[in-house]
Amino acid sequence: MAVTIVERPATKTPPVRKRAVSRRQRPLWMLAPGGVLMVVVILVPLAVALLVSLLDLDQYTLREWTGAPFIGLDNYVEAVTDTALPHAIRVSVGYSALVTVATLPVGLAAALATQQRFPGRALVRSAFLIPYVLPAFVVGTVWRTILQPQGPANTLLGEQYLWLNGPKSYWALVVVQLWTSWPLVYLLALSGLQGINEEVHEAAALDGAGWWMKLRYVIFPHLRGVLALGLIISFLHNLNNFTLPFVLFGVPAPHDVEVLPVLTYVESFQNFRFGLSAAMAVLSLLLVAIPLAVYLRAVRLNRDES
């Protein structure tokens, strides 16, 4: 019996159309608006500030600022040697570091206290956020009223201290800044505590770990990265804070609380030394970049080890 084999005609595969934009290139187009915004908002003002810091720009040459005399690094030399910039850096770094260290136990204690469920926990958590959500202008105005010579602070202490002038103004700035900064660490610590698995707590309880052992060997290792980020953000925020010292003490600020942002403002908008103030702003940017670079380096090393 003969078997007839019928051959089917070969089907032509349709040509594959090349896409105009590949999948690998598509996210780059999606990042284009953000890149343009970053250039306009960050890079262009930074380039202008660097240019102005190299010019002898003041109230007399401001109208034709592009034709102001080019003096190179003279503004930077004058800022370091002939102004109060070194003192302002010491004050800013000192009080920022002191406030940052003090916010850690306060914020962590508040997070631990509100982690477990209890009646009214939502109200307590909301009350803890009040210092953080209030505008700095409102905080400065309220505390300026409290710290007046005849204000509630001296009435409560029974003494006539000068909190807004003299040596005690430094500690007044530390206390007010601490009052408004600790909720940031509290929020980050609370988010870190909620991210810890309940099985970890149960395992620690089964092993007979006490409160301190559980806090040291279970909770702290999980919160190390979160707390480090909170401390860096808090330090940079305190270092760059302008509104609170400006409203609390006014200008010219007392010598003990002459922080870097206020000094830069005075040189620019009161003394009209725009080139000198731009040099101070660039130096403050470098000062801010140091702890940020240390943190990013630590995060990279930790990631490589893991």
N, C-alpha and C positions, 0 to 999 in steps of 0.2 A: 504494500500500500504506500503510495507516494505521498509525502508530506509537503505541502506547499508553504513556503515561508514568505510571508508578506512583509516587505520592508516599509516601515513608516517614514515619511519624509522628515528630515532633520528639522527640528524647530530652531529658529533663530532666537538667541537670547537678546533681549533688548539692551541697547547700549546704556551703560551706567553713566548717569549725568553727574558731572562734578559739581559739588556744592560750592556756592560762592564763598562761604565762610565755613571752615572746618570746625568740628566740635572743640578742638583744642584751642583754636583762636577765638572762639565766641566769648569766653569769660573776659578776655582782654578788652573787647568792645564794651562789655557791661561795666568794666571798671573805668572807662574813659570819663564819664561825668564826674566821678569822685576824684579822678586825677586832675581834671581841669579845675575843679573847686579847690583842691589842695594847692595847686600852683597859684591861683588867684588870691587865696586867703592867707597862705603861709609863706610860700617861696618868694612871691613878689614883694610883700612887706618886709621880709627878711633881707632881701637884696637892697631895698631902699634904705633900710636902717644901716646896713653895712656901708653903703655909699655915703650917707649923711654923717656917719661916725668918722669919716676921713676928710670931712670938709669943715672949714671955719664958718659954721652956719649959726647966725644969731638973729636978733630982731632987725638988724640993719641989712643983712644979706638975704633975708627970708624971701623977699619978693622975687628976686632972681636967684633962686637957690641952686639952679643948675650951673650958674656961673660963680658960685662961692669959691673962695680960695681953697685949693687942695693942700692939706697940711699933713697928710699921711697918718702916722700913729701918734701924733702930738696929743690928740684928745685922750687916748688911752693912757699915755704917760701922765698927763695932768690929772686924770681921774684917779690914778693910783697914788700919786705923790702929793698933789696940792688940794685935794678935796677930802671930805669926810667919808669917802667910799670904803676904805679899810675898816673904819669903825662901824659903818653900816653893815658891812658883810659879817663882822663878828657878832653884832647884835642880832641880825637876821638868822644866821646859822645857829647861834646859841639858843635863842628862844624857840626856834623851830624844832631843834633836836630835843630840847627839854619837854616841849608840849607833845611831841611825837612819842617819846618814851612814856610819858604819863598817860597817854590815851590807851596804851596797850592793856594795862590791868583793868582800867575802868570799862573799856569796851568789852573785853573778854568776860569780866564779871557780870556785866549786864546781859550778855548773850547767854551765859550759863544759867543765869537766874530766870530767864524767860524761855528757856528751851522746853521744859516740861509743861504739860497742860495744867492750868489752874484757873479758877473763876476770875474773869477780868483780865486774862492775859493779853487779849487784843487791845484793850484800853491802855495797859501798861506799855506795850510795844509802841503804840502810837504816841504816848507821852514821851518816850525816850527819843523820838525823832524830832521833837519840837525844836531843840537847839540847832539841828542841822538844816531844817527846811525854812527857818526864818531867814529873810534877807540880811546880809551883813550890815546894811545901813540901819535896819531896825535894831539889830543886836547891839551895834555900837552906840546908838542913841539911848537905848534903855540902860545899858551899863554905864554910860557917861552920867546919866541922872543918878544911878545908884551910888557911884563913886564920887559924887560931889562932896565938898567939905561938910555940908549940912545934909548929906544924903542918908539913905537907909543903912549903908555899910558902916559909916562912922557912928550912927545912932545905935546900931546893934553892938558894935565893939566898945562903945563908950569912950572913944578917943577921937581926936581931930587929926587924922592922917591926910596927907596930900597924895592921893592915889593917882592923880592926873598930871603930876609934875614932881620932879625930883627922883631920887633912887627907887621909891616904891612904885613908880609908874611902870618899871620893867616887870615887876611881879603882877601888877594889875593886868598888863598885856598877856602874860602867861596864863593867868586864871581865866580871863575872858576867852582867849583863844582855845584853851583846853575845854571850856564849857561848850563851845560851838563845834569842836572837832571830834570829840570822842564818839558821837553816833556813827561816824563813817566806819570806824573799826568795829563797832557793835554790829552794824549791818553785815559786814563781810564775815565776821566771826559767826554770826547766826546762820548765814547761808552755808558756811563750812560745816557747822554742827548738823544742819539738816541733811547734808550730803553723806554723813556717816551711816553706814548700814546698821540696822538694829541688831543684826546677828553678831556684830563686833562687840556691842555692849553686853549682849547675853553671854558671849564667850568669856568676856572679862569677869562678869558676875559669877559664872560657874567656876572660874579659876580662883575665886576668893579675893579678887583685887579690891582694895579699899578705894575711898574717894580720891585720895591723892595719887595712888598708883594708877588708877584709871585715867585721871587727868593727865598724868605725866607720860604714860606709855601708850595710851589709846587715843586720847583727844588731841594732844599737842602735835603728834606726828601728822595727823590728818589736817591740822590747821596751819602747818608751817608755811606752805605756799600762800594761802589766803592772807595770813597775818603779815607776811613779808610784803605782799602787794599793798595791803592797807597802810602799812607804815611808810612805804615809799610815797604813796599818793598823799598821805597826810603831811609828810615832811615837805613835799613840793608845794602843796597847797598853802601851808603855813609860810613857806619861804617867799611865795609870790603874792601873799595877801596884801592888798593895798587898801581896800575899803574900810576894814575894821580899824587899823591904826589911824587912818585918815579921819574917820568920824569920831573915834574915841579921844584922840589927843589934838586933832587939828594940825595946822601948819603955821609956822614952823614947829615941828614936833620937839618935845624935850630931848635932850641929848641922850638920855638912857634908852629911849625907844625910837631913835632915828633909824628906821629900818630902810632897806635898800629900795623897795618900790616908792616909798614916800620921798626919799632923797632924789631919785630920778625924776619924780614929778616936780619937785621944787626947782631943780636945775632947768627943766624944760619950760614949765608954764609960769614960773615966778621970776627966775633969772634970765629966761629966754636964751639959754645956751643949748641950742638944739643939737649941735654936733657933739658937745660934751655929754648930754643926756643920752644920745644914741649910743655913744661908746659905753656908758654905764649899763644900758639895756643889753648890749651885746655881751658884756662881761657877766651880767646876771644870767643870761642864757647859757653861757659856758658853765657857770656855777650850778645851774639846774641840771645840766647834762651829765655831771659827774656821778651823782647817786643813781641816775637813770641808767647810765652805762654799766655801773656796778651791778645793778639788779638784773639787767638783761644778760650780763655775762654769767651771773650766778644761775639764772634760769637755763641758759644754754649748757652749762657744765652739768647741772642736775639732769637735764634731758639726755645728755650723752652717756652719763653713768647708768641711767635706767634703760 
